[in-house]
C-alpha cells in the first residue's frame, strides 16, 4: 500500500474524494434514495466504513441498503471480495471494488477507498465521500428509517457536532504515516491535546453533544475502539493506552455495549488490515496477539451521568444473521 506523504515535510496527505455525488431524497444529483437500489461497500477494518455500518444499524437501514464486506487484506488492486464464494460480491458480481470505480469513470487513476456506495443496476460507483455518507443517511434517507430511529444529526446541534468532529481522526493518521520526526511529533501532540479536551468534556456529560448519541459520538468511537489494538503501537500514539485514560475508556465501553456499536466491531479485521497492509510502517507484517479484549464487557457506570442514548427513539434490534460478528469473549480476535 502506497501512503501519500509530502516529500518535504513528511506529512500524511489524504487524497480528495473524486466521487462526491450525493444520494438524496429529491435525487438532485441524479441518485434518488430508493430501497434496494444501492450497495454499501465496507471494510470492517476502516474507521470511516465502520461509521457507515453503525449509522446504518442505528437508523434501521439494513433492509433498504445491503452491505458488501471486503477482505481486510488488500492486494495491488486494493479492496477485494475474497470473503465471498468464488471471490466475487454476490450482488454486484465483481471481484474488486475498483471495477465499480472504473464503471463510473474508465479513466480514473486515483485510490480505491471505502466506504463506497455502488448503484446495483448499473454497477457504477456513486460516492466515496466518506464524511458525507453518514450525514446523508441521517438527513436524506429519513423515509427509509425504522420506527424509533434516533436523530443522529439534529439540526439545532449541527454546528457543535461538526466542530467536535474535527481533528482527532486526522491527527491519528498524520502521526502514524509521518515520514519525518517533526511531522510525527506535531501530530502526536495535537492528538493528545484533543483527547485531553474531549476527556474533560466527557467527565461532565455522557455524550459529546447534547444528552443523546450523535454523529460526533459515532466518529470518536471508531477511533477509540482502534486505539489500543492499532494506534498506540502501530501508529506510535503511545503517550497512553485507551485503558489508561479513565474517562475515555469508560465512555468507549459505554458505547461498545450499546446496540449498534460493539456488534459492528471486528477486532480481527482491524488488526490484520493495519499490520499486514501498511508495510511502510510494519515491514514484517507480523500481527500482534494482544491486547486483551475482555475489558470491553466490564461495567462503565456512565449511566450515572444521565443522558438518553436514543433520545425519544428506541435501540435497534439485533443485526441480520448474515452480518453478525463473533462475541468479544476475551480473545484477541
C-alpha positions as CSV (number, residue, x, y, z in Angstrom):
1,X,0.0,0.0,0.0
2,X,1.4,3.4,-1.0
3,X,0.9,6.0,1.7
4,X,0.7,9.6,0.3
5,X,3.1,11.9,2.2
6,X,4.6,15.3,1.5
7,X,8.2,14.6,0.5
8,X,9.4,17.9,2.0
9,X,7.6,17.8,5.4
10,X,6.9,14.1,5.8
11,X,3.3,14.9,6.5
12,X,0.5,12.5,5.5
13,X,-1.8,14.0,2.9
14,X,-5.2,12.3,2.4
15,X,-6.4,12.3,-1.2
16,X,-9.5,14.2,-2.1
17,X,-12.7,12.2,-2.8
18,X,-13.1,12.1,-6.6
19,X,-16.7,10.7,-6.5
20,X,-18.8,13.1,-4.4
21,X,-22.3,12.7,-5.8
22,X,-25.0,12.6,-3.2
23,X,-27.9,10.2,-2.8
24,X,-30.7,12.5,-1.8
25,X,-34.5,12.4,-1.2
26,X,-35.1,14.6,-4.3
27,X,-32.4,12.9,-6.4
28,X,-30.9,16.3,-7.4
29,X,-27.6,14.7,-8.3
30,X,-29.3,12.0,-10.3
31,X,-29.3,9.5,-7.5
32,X,-32.6,9.4,-5.6
33,X,-33.0,7.5,-2.3
34,X,-34.5,4.1,-3.2
35,X,-34.8,0.9,-1.1
36,X,-32.7,-1.9,-2.6
37,X,-31.1,0.2,-5.3
38,X,-27.7,0.7,-3.7
39,X,-25.0,-1.4,-2.0
40,X,-22.7,-0.1,0.7
41,X,-19.2,-1.5,0.3
42,X,-17.1,-1.5,3.5
43,X,-14.1,-3.0,5.2
44,X,-14.7,-3.7,8.9
45,X,-11.1,-2.5,9.4
46,X,-11.7,1.0,8.2
47,X,-13.0,3.5,10.8
48,X,-15.0,5.5,8.2
49,X,-16.6,2.4,6.9
50,X,-17.4,1.3,10.4
51,X,-19.1,4.6,11.0
52,X,-21.3,3.8,8.0
53,X,-22.2,0.4,9.5
54,X,-23.1,1.9,12.9
55,X,-25.3,4.6,11.4
56,X,-27.0,2.1,9.1
57,X,-27.7,-0.1,12.1
58,X,-29.0,2.7,14.4
59,X,-31.3,4.0,11.7
60,X,-32.6,0.6,10.7
61,X,-31.5,0.8,7.0
62,X,-30.4,-2.8,6.8
63,X,-33.3,-3.9,4.6
64,X,-33.0,-0.8,2.4
65,X,-29.3,-0.8,1.9
66,X,-27.3,-4.0,1.5
67,X,-23.7,-4.4,2.5
68,X,-20.7,-5.9,0.8
69,X,-17.7,-6.6,3.2
70,X,-14.3,-6.6,1.6
71,X,-11.3,-8.7,2.7
72,X,-9.3,-6.7,5.3
73,X,-6.1,-7.6,3.4
74,X,-5.8,-5.6,0.2
75,X,-3.6,-6.6,-2.8
76,X,-2.2,-4.4,-5.5
77,X,-5.7,-3.9,-6.9
78,X,-6.9,-2.7,-3.5
79,X,-10.2,-3.9,-1.9
80,X,-11.3,-7.3,-3.0
81,X,-14.2,-9.7,-2.3
82,X,-12.3,-12.8,-1.4
83,X,-14.5,-13.4,1.6
84,X,-17.4,-14.3,-0.7
85,X,-17.7,-17.6,-2.7
86,X,-15.7,-17.5,-5.9
87,X,-14.1,-14.3,-4.8
88,X,-17.0,-12.2,-6.2
89,X,-19.5,-10.0,-4.5
90,X,-22.8,-11.9,-4.9
91,X,-24.8,-8.8,-5.7
92,X,-22.5,-6.7,-7.8
93,X,-20.8,-9.7,-9.4
94,X,-17.3,-8.1,-9.2
95,X,-14.0,-9.3,-7.7
96,X,-12.6,-5.8,-6.9
97,X,-14.2,-2.6,-5.8
98,X,-12.1,-0.9,-8.4
99,X,-14.4,-2.4,-11.1
100,X,-17.2,-0.1,-9.8
101,X,-14.9,2.9,-9.8
102,X,-13.9,2.3,-13.4
103,X,-17.5,1.7,-14.4
104,X,-18.2,5.2,-13.2
105,X,-15.0,6.7,-14.8
106,X,-13.0,4.4,-17.1
107,X,-10.1,6.9,-16.9
108,X,-9.9,7.1,-13.1
109,X,-6.4,6.5,-11.8
110,X,-6.8,7.5,-8.1
111,X,-7.0,5.5,-5.0
112,X,-9.8,2.9,-4.2
113,X,-11.3,3.7,-0.8
114,X,-14.2,2.5,1.4
115,X,-16.9,3.2,2.4
116,X,-18.3,3.4,-1.1
117,X,-21.9,3.2,-2.4
118,X,-22.5,1.4,-5.7
119,X,-25.6,1.6,-7.9
120,X,-26.6,-2.0,-8.3
121,X,-28.4,-1.8,-11.7
122,X,-25.5,-0.1,-13.4
123,X,-22.6,-1.3,-11.3
124,X,-21.3,2.2,-11.1
125,X,-19.8,3.8,-8.0
126,X,-22.0,6.7,-6.8
127,X,-19.9,8.1,-4.0
128,X,-16.8,7.6,-1.9
129,X,-17.3,10.8,0.0
130,X,-16.9,9.2,3.4
131,X,-17.6,12.2,5.7
132,X,-20.9,13.0,3.8
133,X,-22.2,9.4,3.5
134,X,-23.3,9.0,7.1
135,X,-24.7,12.6,7.3
136,X,-26.9,11.8,4.3
137,X,-28.1,8.6,5.9
138,X,-29.4,10.7,8.7
139,X,-30.8,13.6,6.7
140,X,-31.8,12.3,3.2
141,X,-32.7,8.7,3.9
142,X,-35.4,9.5,6.5
143,X,-38.3,7.9,4.6
144,X,-36.5,4.5,5.0
145,X,-35.6,4.9,8.7
146,X,-37.0,2.4,11.1
147,X,-39.7,3.4,13.5
148,X,-38.0,4.8,16.6
149,X,-34.7,5.7,14.8
150,X,-32.7,8.2,16.7
151,X,-31.8,11.7,15.3
152,X,-28.1,11.4,15.0
153,X,-27.6,14.8,13.4
154,X,-30.1,17.2,15.0
155,X,-30.3,20.4,13.1
156,X,-30.0,22.6,16.2
157,X,-26.7,20.9,17.2
158,X,-25.1,20.5,13.8
159,X,-22.5,23.3,14.2
160,X,-21.4,21.9,17.5
161,X,-21.3,18.4,16.2
162,X,-19.2,19.5,13.2
163,X,-16.8,21.4,15.5
164,X,-16.3,18.4,17.8
165,X,-15.8,16.1,14.8
166,X,-12.8,18.0,13.5
167,X,-9.3,16.8,14.2
168,X,-8.9,13.5,16.1
169,X,-9.1,11.1,13.2
170,X,-6.8,13.2,11.1
171,X,-4.2,13.5,13.8
172,X,-4.0,9.8,14.4
173,X,-3.2,9.1,10.7
174,X,-0.9,12.0,10.4
175,X,1.1,10.6,13.3
176,X,1.0,7.1,12.0
177,X,2.0,7.8,8.5
178,X,4.5,10.6,9.1
179,X,7.9,10.1,7.5
180,X,9.8,12.8,9.3
181,X,10.2,13.2,13.1
182,X,8.9,16.7,13.2
183,X,5.7,15.8,11.4
184,X,5.1,12.9,13.7
185,X,5.7,14.9,16.8
186,X,3.4,17.7,15.7
187,X,0.6,15.3,15.0
188,X,1.3,13.3,18.2
189,X,1.0,16.5,20.4
190,X,-2.2,17.7,18.6
191,X,-3.8,14.3,19.0
192,X,-3.3,14.1,22.8
193,X,-4.3,17.7,23.3
194,X,-7.6,16.9,21.6
195,X,-8.1,13.7,23.5
196,X,-7.5,15.6,26.8
197,X,-10.0,18.2,25.8
198,X,-12.6,15.6,25.0
199,X,-11.9,13.7,28.2
200,X,-12.6,16.9,30.2
201,X,-15.8,17.4,28.3
202,X,-16.9,13.8,28.8
203,X,-16.1,13.9,32.5
204,X,-19.2,16.1,32.9
205,X,-21.6,14.6,30.3
206,X,-22.3,11.2,29.0
207,X,-22.2,12.1,25.3
208,X,-20.2,14.6,23.3
209,X,-23.1,16.9,22.2
210,X,-26.4,17.1,24.0
211,X,-27.8,14.2,26.0
212,X,-28.1,11.6,23.3
213,X,-25.8,9.8,20.9
214,X,-25.0,11.8,17.8
215,X,-22.7,11.6,14.8
216,X,-19.9,13.0,17.0
217,X,-20.0,10.0,19.3
218,X,-20.0,7.6,16.4
219,X,-17.0,9.2,14.8
220,X,-15.0,9.3,18.1
221,X,-16.0,5.7,19.0
222,X,-14.5,4.2,15.8
223,X,-11.2,5.9,16.6
224,X,-11.2,4.9,20.3
225,X,-12.0,1.3,19.6
226,X,-8.9,1.0,17.4
227,X,-6.6,2.8,19.8
228,X,-5.1,0.1,21.8
229,X,-5.1,-2.7,19.1
230,X,-3.6,-0.4,16.4
231,X,-2.9,3.3,17.0
232,X,-1.0,3.0,20.3
233,X,1.7,0.8,18.9
234,X,1.5,0.7,15.1
235,X,0.9,4.4,14.8
236,X,3.2,5.4,17.7
237,X,0.4,7.2,19.5
238,X,1.8,5.9,22.8
239,X,1.6,8.6,25.5
240,X,-1.2,6.5,27.0
241,X,-3.3,3.5,26.1
242,X,-7.0,4.0,26.0
243,X,-7.3,1.8,29.1
244,X,-5.0,4.3,30.9
245,X,-7.4,7.2,30.1
246,X,-10.2,6.5,32.6
247,X,-12.9,8.9,31.2
248,X,-12.4,7.9,27.6
249,X,-12.1,4.2,28.4
250,X,-15.4,4.3,30.3
251,X,-17.0,6.3,27.5
252,X,-15.8,3.9,24.9
253,X,-17.1,0.9,26.8
254,X,-20.5,2.6,27.3
255,X,-20.8,2.9,23.5
256,X,-19.4,-0.5,22.8
257,X,-22.1,-2.0,25.0
258,X,-24.8,0.0,23.2
259,X,-26.7,-1.9,20.5
260,X,-25.3,-0.9,17.1
261,X,-21.8,-0.2,18.2
262,X,-19.9,-3.2,19.6
263,X,-21.9,-5.6,17.4
264,X,-20.3,-4.0,14.3
265,X,-16.7,-4.2,15.6
266,X,-14.4,-6.9,14.2
267,X,-11.0,-6.7,16.0
268,X,-9.6,-9.5,13.8
269,X,-10.2,-7.5,10.6
270,X,-8.9,-4.3,12.3
271,X,-5.6,-5.8,13.3
272,X,-4.9,-7.8,10.2
273,X,-5.6,-4.9,7.9
274,X,-3.4,-2.3,9.6
275,X,-0.4,-4.6,10.5
276,X,-0.4,-6.6,7.3
277,X,-1.2,-3.9,4.7
278,X,0.9,-0.9,6.0
279,X,4.2,-2.4,5.0
280,X,5.8,1.0,5.1
281,X,5.0,1.2,8.8
282,X,5.3,-2.6,9.7
283,X,7.7,-4.2,7.1
284,X,7.5,-7.7,8.9
285,X,3.7,-7.7,8.6
286,X,3.6,-9.5,12.0
287,X,0.1,-9.1,13.6
288,X,0.3,-8.8,17.4
289,X,-1.6,-11.2,19.6
290,X,-2.9,-8.6,22.0
291,X,-4.4,-6.6,23.5
292,X,-6.7,-8.4,25.9
293,X,-10.3,-7.6,25.0
294,X,-12.4,-8.8,27.9
295,X,-12.4,-5.3,29.5
296,X,-14.8,-4.1,26.8
297,X,-17.6,-6.0,28.6
298,X,-16.9,-4.6,32.1
299,X,-19.2,-2.1,33.8
300,X,-18.7,1.6,32.8
301,X,-21.0,3.4,35.2
302,X,-21.6,6.2,32.7
303,X,-25.3,5.9,33.1
304,X,-24.8,7.9,36.4
305,X,-24.3,11.0,34.2
306,X,-27.8,10.7,32.8
307,X,-28.4,11.0,29.1
308,X,-30.8,9.1,26.9
309,X,-28.8,7.0,24.3
310,X,-31.5,7.1,21.6
311,X,-33.4,10.2,22.7
312,X,-37.1,9.7,22.0
313,X,-36.3,6.7,19.9
314,X,-35.5,3.1,20.6
315,X,-32.5,0.8,20.3
316,X,-32.1,-1.1,17.1
317,X,-32.8,-4.8,17.0
318,X,-30.2,-7.5,16.6
319,X,-28.1,-7.4,13.4
320,X,-29.2,-9.6,10.5
321,X,-27.9,-13.1,10.8
322,X,-25.5,-12.8,7.9
323,X,-23.9,-9.7,9.4
324,X,-23.3,-11.0,12.9
325,X,-19.8,-10.9,14.3
326,X,-18.5,-13.3,17.0
327,X,-18.9,-12.1,20.6
328,X,-16.0,-10.4,22.3
329,X,-15.0,-13.2,24.7
330,X,-11.6,-12.1,25.9
331,X,-9.8,-13.5,22.9
332,X,-7.8,-11.2,20.7
333,X,-9.8,-11.7,17.5
